[in-house]
Amino acid sequence: MSEALDQFRHEVRDWLAQNFPKSLAGRGIEPFGGVEGEATIPEDASLWRDRLGDKGWGTPTWPAVYGGGGLSVGEAAVLSDEMHQVGAINPIPLLAGMGVTMVGPTILEYGTEEQKKKHLPGICSGKVRWCLGLSEPNAGSDLASLQTKAEDNGDRWVINGQKIWTSGANISQWCGALVRTDSSVAKRDGISFLLLPMDQPGVETRPIKLIAGASPFCETFFNDAEAEKTDLLGKHNDGWSVVKRLLQHERASQTGARPTSNKSAQPIQALAKAYCGSEPDGTLSDKDLRSRIVDHLMHTKAHGLTIARISAEAKGNPEVSAAASILKNSATRVSQDRAELLLEVMGHQGIGWYGDAFSEDELENVRGWLSGKAISIYGGSFEIQNNIIAKNILGLPETTQKG
Amino acid sequence: MALLSEEQTLIKDQAVSWVRDESPVTQFRAMRDSGAPLGFFPDTWTAMVNMGWTGMLVPEAYGGSGLGHLTFGLVLEQLGRHLTASPLFASALVGASALMKAGNEAQKTSLLPKIADGSAVVSLALEEGTRHHPEATALLAERSDDGFTLSGEKTFVMEGMAATHFVVVARTEGAAGSLEGLSLFLVDADVDGLSRSSLSTMDSRGYANLRFERVEVREDQLLGTLHQAGGALSWILDVARAGLAMEMLGTAAHAFDMTLDYLKTRKQFGQVIGSFQALGHRASGLYTEMELTRSCVEAALQSLDAESDERESLVALAKAKASAFLHEMSNQLIQIHGGIGMTDEFDAGFYLKRARVLEIAFGNVAYHKDRYATLNGF
């Protein structure tokens, strides 16, 4: 550890002691509205959001001039480490919706100076939530066949069409939308990327109820919705380049296994012994289950080691790499296998929907198992990631993506 | 690949070019076809000695270069790629580790320099049954007037016919079923009462069965502490497993490269077969598994170098993952090549045969899964 980083660690420690509300310690994302978000959050939570945001430390490596922390990768690691020590989380990536993980990095790369100054500070503060209008009812994995149209009416873009699977559209203030700006050329060559406000008469959102019971996604309708001329991100008709980059950021943000709540983070083997029983020598009684839990634990460890190896090889370079597709598919397996195994471990207690007959963990597991089925669909499905690996890493000829 | 030092990079590059130029798989084929009695060409061994590979693990004080397990692994990976046959793994890694871990000063001084200069081949004589099971060791070492008398049998001893010395795992106390009561003995291969018979195996490499009929050994041939070889043995076996996992990864990586090359060149229905999504996705899945396996194997080798507390669990993970991946990859090598893969003229069969032999050596997938579960408390 260098002296400068050591010095920085002390500064962080002091700052956290003075600014982090103790009432939030160890409570994770729950005070911030959980994964689905809430319109209002409690006072201690908003205080922490504001203090972290003012410091720029919710987006620690972004340039300070746009509201980021201006920290080096090493300093950001120290910050994250120290926050972990006191049980603090950084709520800003959650509160900004798709702002921190995807929209912001893409604006930093493709945005004009004006766009950076207009949009990034809001993301850094955690007060402006972003959603992404990408998929459409007839454009899922084949995203480039999207139909939502934007026309230049002289002083504004006018947008008409429908998006689907827009995460958090009903609670977001801004949207990054992929729109067709030229229908006369090959489908990937007539797409642009627009930034538009959600609070306007031409935008309507309808939450979609999913199999897990919650509604994290919306259908979003644009009826003569408007965007400023200056809010076109990247070049006109070059939105496909922008979105490819954006999706790389998305994959990179999905390479870890999904965070689990503190309680269900209890080792699966301990839960298995509690629910299924063990032998006098301490081994799990169900040998078939034992074998499959070992497979899962080994894969989980291998996944963690691979993340560590790939970041060491990149020498802390946060640049998104082609390896993200491997890690996304591997992370999917970690999460989905765990949920399936837990469901099996809990047996009859694992099938509850609500009510006192089931513990909170049991109910949470059912919902998590169901919602987790989406992991291999969103952000480029398991099959799309395999296409990317085959083409971009292995150099095999393109198969399915035509046009 | 892990981040390498300048020295490690040089050694790796040397291994890559030597294997490519001097020991491609055609050399292995020539060795097999010649029926080389020891299961390797003596010239190959001499070349390895001259490059200093036999002394890579041996400390400088004993005539080696003391470079560690990850560095040794870099060479083993390349040897695994082209199935280069030699006693390097058995002697310069496993045999040397046994002496380094359990040997006293006199034993190390007398034998380590000979391992490093290639004049001695020291092999571990452990297995007695159909599968890896150190606790089941029954070969008996009884007290005699000035040492011990060894009686029993050993099977599947690597480089058993080429070895000049054996590190013999023997029971000096207790009954078969426990690591307690085991001792290690350093035995000359030509000692009275020891007979060895060559095994002909599908991977064409050198193995032997050993028969000990009242073999007399002196007190000073005891390697390490009497009755308490368990700890040292566990280390030696982990060195072997991690090294073997790296060799297996090399074998699998080459099988993958051959397959990928075929996917890009073989045409059917007017297009290269790699353009079919079924095959593209299979290749993506294999590649993903290969990357995960590499992380485990490198971590296991690094845990040996760091003498980390996680060693046992990382080694179990590495050997299980490498075995499972090589198993699948060697099957896919044949399947994707189709009919040509079934011919002896093509090399795929060599990889398939070698895969299964290494899979069961030092513990198969089931063995290491059981170990991993036990280490994780279930």
Interface residues (C-beta under 8 A of the other chain):
Chain A: P267 Q269 A270 A272 K273 S278 G282 T283 L284 R290 S291 I293 V294 D295 L297 M298 H299 K301 A302 H303 L305 T306 A308 R309 A312 E313 K315 A323 I326 N329 S330 E383 Q385 N386 N387 I389 A390 K391 I393 L394 G395 L396 P397 E398 T399 T400
Chain B: M1 A2 L3 L260 L263 K264 Q271 V272 G274 S275 F276 Q277 G280 H281 A283 S284 G285 Y287 T288 E291 L292 T293 R294 S295 C296 E298 A299 L317 A320 K321 K369 D370 Y372 A373 T374 N376 G377 F378
